[in-house]
Amino acid sequence: MISSYCKEDGGIFFDPSDKEIIDYYLARKLRGETSKNDFILDKDVYAKEPWLLDHTDYSFFMEDEWYYFTTRTQISEKKLGRGKNSKRRITGGDNDGCGSWKPNTTDDIIDKETTKIIGTKKTLTFTKSKKTKNDSSWIMTEYMLPEEDDKFQELVLCKIHKIDKSKKKKDDLHGPSEEGNMKVMDAGSRRRRLD
């Protein structure tokens, strides 16, 4: 995919389609295929509030948007290997219950050519604990392969981004285009594919 990138190139942004995320990044990682050009890091995104994570500083990621591989932990240890729920509560150092990632929607990712389900994406919003009573503007999309025999999939690819609630935007600049192509952002500013 990416053989080299210079910050001075400008105008290049990472904007994979859902299919590319599943086929090229997640499936390859689950098969153990790695490359020296891999730039999506492993990170426990459930360890801290999203604004406290040590985010990568890749200039080709969209502003306030990051991609990570993360390992989920199943809620029920009694039914290890089965079930769908994962632990998403984030607790502070003194175990005060800082907040959690709350699921909003779950959608199948369908290959347009074969019409087969190739994965699932779940959208979550970070919600602070009742003690702070503040909404956050952090959204995460978890990408996973289709379930096999109702087995819990630990490794997922997460896209985390911060939205600016004070501004209403005409276009959703944080979501991938339908075909994974780059699209015009602002006057004269274009995005190109990184493959």
N, C-alpha and C positions, 0 to 999 in steps of 0.2 A: 504494500500500500504506500507508505511514506518512505522514500529513500533518503531524503534530506529536506530540511526546512530552514530557511533563514528568516529571522525576525524582520529583516529589512524587506523581504518579499511583499509583506502586507497584503491585505485583501483575501488571504487564504484562511478559511475557517473549517473546522471539523463539523460536518453536518450529515452523519450517516442516516440512512433510512432504517426503519425497524428491521427490515429483512437483512440489511448489512450488519446491524448490531448482532442479530442472532447467528447468521451464517458465518460471517467473517471473524467476529471477535469472540462471542460467547462460546459457540460450538468448538472453535479451535482451542480455546483455553481449556475447555472441559476434556478435550482429547489430548491435552498436554503438549500441543504444538506451540512453540514460542519462537520469537524472532528478536534479533538485536534491535529492531526498530519498534518494538512494542512500547507504547507510551501510556497505555491505560494501566494504572498501578493497582495493586492489591491494597485495600484499606478497610478497616473496621468502621464503617459509616454509622454504626449503632453505638459506638463508644462514647461519643460526645455530641453536644448540640452541633448542628451543621455549621454555624458561624465560628465554632471553636476548632473545627477540623483543620489540619495543616494541608490546605488545598494545593494541588499542583499549580505551577505557574507556566502553563503552556500558552503562548500567545495566539495559537491557532484555535484554542477553545473560545467559544463565544464568551462575552463578558458575563461574569457571575454564573458560569456553567462549568461543571466538571463531570468526568466519567471515571468510575472505579469498579473493580471487581471486589465483591465482598462476600464473606461467608456468613450465611444466616444460621441462627440457632433455633432449633425446633422448640416450641413451648412445652409439649408433653414428652417428657423423657420416658414415660411408660410405653408409649407407642413409637419408639424410635424407628425411624425409617418410614413411617406412615403419617399421614395427616398433612395439612396445608398451612397451618399457622406458625409464624415465626415470632421470636422475641424482638420487639421494636421499641421497648421502653428504654429511655436513657436516664440514668441516675447520676447525680453529682457525686463528688468525693465523699460527702457525708450522707449519701443515700437519700437525698431529699426529693427524688422524683422530679427531675428537671423537665421532662416532657416525653413525647413519643411520636413516632411516625404513624399517622392514622390513614388506613386505606380509603381511597375514594372510589376508584373505578378499576375494573379488570377487563382487559380486551385481548382477544385472540389476535395473533399476527398471522396473516394468511399469505402464502406465496401466490401471487397473481397468476403465475403460469400453471402451477399444478393444482391450485385451489385447496392445498393441504394446509393444516395448521402447523406452522413451524416454530411457534413460540407463544409466549404470553407476556403482556406488559401490565404492570399494576402501578397506578398512580397513587402516591401518598403525600400527605401534607404534614409538616412538622407542627405539632401543637404543644405549646408550653403547658406545664402543670397548672393545676387549679390555684396554686399558691401565687403565681404571677399574673394569671388571668389575662394574658396578652396573646393575640394571634400572631403567628409568624408568617413570613412571606417566603418560606422555603418549601420547594416541591421536589419530590424524588420520583423517578420512574424506575421500577425494578423490571429487568428483562430476564426471562427464564425460558428454558426449553419446555416443550409440552411434558406433562406429567406421565410417568410410566408406572402403571399399576399403583397409582395413588402414593408413590414414594415421594418423600420430601427432598427437594433439590436444595442443597446447601449453597453452592456457588451461583451467584447471580451477577449481572452487570447492572450497575446503578448509574443513572444520570441525575445529578443534583443541580438544581439551579435556584437562584434567588430572583423573585419577581419584584418589580417596583409597583406596589399597589397605588402609589400616588399618581402614576401616569397611565392613561389609557392608550394602548397601542393599536394601530390599525391591523398590523399583521402579527402573528405569533412567531417572533424571531427565534424562539428557543426550541421550537419543535422541528423535527426533520421534515423536509419537503417529501411529498408522497413518493417520489422516485429516488430520493437521496441526492438530487442535483442541487447545485448552488442556486440561489435566487437573489434578485436585486434587493438590497437592504435599504440604502438611502440614496439620495441623488448621486449617481456616479459610482457608488461603492458596490462592488460585486463580490460574490463568493464563488470559489471554484472547488471542484472535487479534489480530494487528496489522493487519488489512486493513479 
